[in-house]
Amino acid sequence: MDYLSELTTKGKEAKQAGRKLATVSTAIKNQALVSMADALEQEYRSILTANAIDVENARVKGLSESMIDRLALTENRIQAMAVGLRQVAELPDPIGEVMSSVRRPNGLEISKIRVPFGVIGIIYESRPNVTVDATGLCLKAGNAVLLRGGSEAIHSNIAIIKVIARAAYKAGIPVGALELIESTDRQAVNAMLKLKQYLDVIIPRGGAGLIKTVVENSTVPVIETGTGICHTYVDECADMAMAQAICFNAKVSRPGTCNSMETLLVHQGVADQFLPAMLTKYHEAGVELRGCPKVMKYHEAVTLATNDDWATEYSDFILSIKVVANLDEALEHIHQYSTRHSEAIITKNDNHVARFQQEVDAAAVYVNASTRFTDGFEFGFGAEIGISTQKLHARGPMGLVELTSIKYLIAGNGQIRT
Amino acid sequence: MDYLSELTTKGKEAKQAGRKLATVSTAIKNQALVSMADALEQEYRSILTANAIDVENARVKGLSESMIDRLALTENRIQAMAVGLRQVAELPDPIGEVMSSVRRPNGLEISKIRVPFGVIGIIYESRPNVTVDATGLCLKAGNAVLLRGGSEAIHSNIAIIKVIARAAYKAGIPVGALELIESTDRQAVNAMLKLKQYLDVIIPRGGAGLIKTVVENSTVPVIETGTGICHTYVDECADMAMAQAICFNAKVSRPGTCNSMETLLVHQGVADQFLPAMLTKYHEAGVELRGCPKVMKYHEAVTLATNDDWATEYSDFILSIKVVANLDEALEHIHQYSTRHSEAIITKNDNHVARFQQEVDAAAVYVNASTRFTDGFEFGFGAEIGISTQKLHARGPMGLVELTSIKYLIAGNGQIRT
């Protein structure tokens, strides 16, 4: 089947299944999630076999070890997917919630209720666990999915969807609700972005290049996720020990995640006091340091940062550092380079707190804490499908509620408009 | 100034003004709205003079009388814009609302607060009142606007923005928050759709062609508005008198609006009873009738409906009518042709009510009432900027709350992620 036929066929099936899924009970959805988890644990060998082909192909193609690590599955990693599905089964079902209900003077009863989107398209890269994680969340929120994973993980994804779809359908989920595009033709992504007839929303999960392609080409509404050029600003009025602990954590604890700090901004009044020990600590932890000229004088390992550095999400053990004259310069730098994900200030000054909170335009604005907390579990939402960096519909960690829409039900007894 | 320079300059100014506007008090915003209303009333002559040029140009170009009516201003119409602004001033300010606040086990305090989008782009057609109505709503919700109206209303729009921007700035609104693109180059719309750097969202207001252009070409997130192919289904179990009153109202009361009925579906079991009198009533009111072969036998004025008819928003005294075998066929027809705006069932059967409410995928699903009620004032929201027919972010009438985004404020005392 060519990719266009596959997209059309599976899009249509997903749309039809999505209509039915909107009315499936919470009990059946939860049972399906648990069955999917059980199936993953029972049939993990078929998935590992398929994954071995992908890993072998990746090695032949000469992909980097970090790419191969993202791709590779183990029994433990499959077990983790199953645990994730069982957690989603435990979360409250957002569908059917009556968000408001009013009786108008003319007697019309107007209720606003939470409904699924219908079909969610997910376009992602190499991690095969997205196939399970995204499907579980979408399904719980009553949505069908049309998945398009990276070509390097295609055998793994086909094996996974086979296992979880069979389990889901057996538990009562409408057939067609879990669809994976098997074509690895690169054109399939662009065609999927035009599938407005069948897709209600597309969520891209991956690097900046993928997100950009999706945003620039999709006629289906998109929720942008993930790109994080996050800053931490150490104010003149910061507690130095706290600043050091937070700044180290924000960069080093898991630099590959989108909520890690990429740029450290330091008030000039505390640079002498703060930077020497901090830079040594980073250097000893293997962090490559790129700074403005003022930063360079504090440590010999610091190389000169270019304008590109301020605009780069390293996702790695690299940090750019700038000394700023004051809070205004920090705010201006953040305004210019932030991807509106997570930004932090370390300070004891209440006025500076207020200005930072009010003037920084980002999903998550931190005071005296590490940006690493921008995460569904850390916010108490449970599993998330990504961190939205746009302002429309959802912003920050996107849990089940963000995977829903609303509709108004209006009940009358013959009202007409005069 | 060429259109690209104008877009870039005004986009940048709006972005800068939007940052300041986000922190402007409710009192100043309300004062600005009232001042804008006063200025419209005091300076209406300059607007009428400019409008006369547009109307004259429209006549020379041979635009239809209905187009010219949409374009033409009178003292009363300007007065109505002023009244609208004062109503918006009376509405509660959504900005700053703390939507939720939690303390996490690690001591982090996470608050979700309502914030403006920043800059809203409005692309609209001939009605000059949109210049005032849209600006008033966006401003109250703390947003700057970049407006692009129809070229046929350009003199009117320039005159209006001059009056209201001067009043707004004098009242304390940051200069640059009210921007109108004066270039009438058609390319300006496409360029505006790519202005992601300065625009946070674009709301098109106009016909299906405009909406399609915006959705297909914008890299800025879009909220689709307005297209309404609305159905009313007269069930076998309908009260016949009620059905007749509602169906007449839904078509005839104001056929140019998007919430008017375009297609009437009638259960075959009541067609004999319902259609003859109903068709006569429509015919006498000057409604052109296009029906399926079964409908044609009830009235000689009915011509044969084509498939195009089911897919057309007439916005006029034209109605398509179909006899259906049962609720399933009605639901299927609605699923196929609905633009997901407003759909109604007339029935006394509770099971049919439940199925219709659950299975119809639309912003507003009515039982025993006219679809004409889909409107911000009728829903009790006050003025609206349009009816969203998409599922992302906003659905149905969009009031002030729908013109906002959120951000998370996280306050800690040194928390790091382990």
Interface residues (C-beta under 8 A of the other chain):
Chain A: R19 A22 T23 V102 R104 L108 I110 V115 F117 G118 K196 D200 V201 V215 E216 T219 P221 V222 I223 D239 M242 A245 I246 F248 N249 A250 S253 H335 V353 Q357 Q358 E359 D361 A362 A363 A364 V365 Y366 V367 N368 A369 S370 R372 F373 T374 E378 F379 G380 Q390 K391 L392 H393 R395 G396 S405 I406 K407 Y408 L409 I410 A411 G412 N413 G414 Q415 I416 R417 T418
Chain B: R19 A22 T23 V102 R104 L108 I110 V115 F117 G118 K196 D200 V201 V215 E216 T219 P221 V222 I223 D239 M242 A245 I246 F248 N249 A250 S253 H335 V353 Q357 Q358 E359 D361 A362 A363 A364 V365 Y366 V367 N368 A369 S370 R372 F373 T374 E378 F379 G380 Q390 K391 L392 H393 R395 G396 S405 I406 K407 Y408 L409 I410 A411 G412 N413 G414 Q415 I416 R417 T418
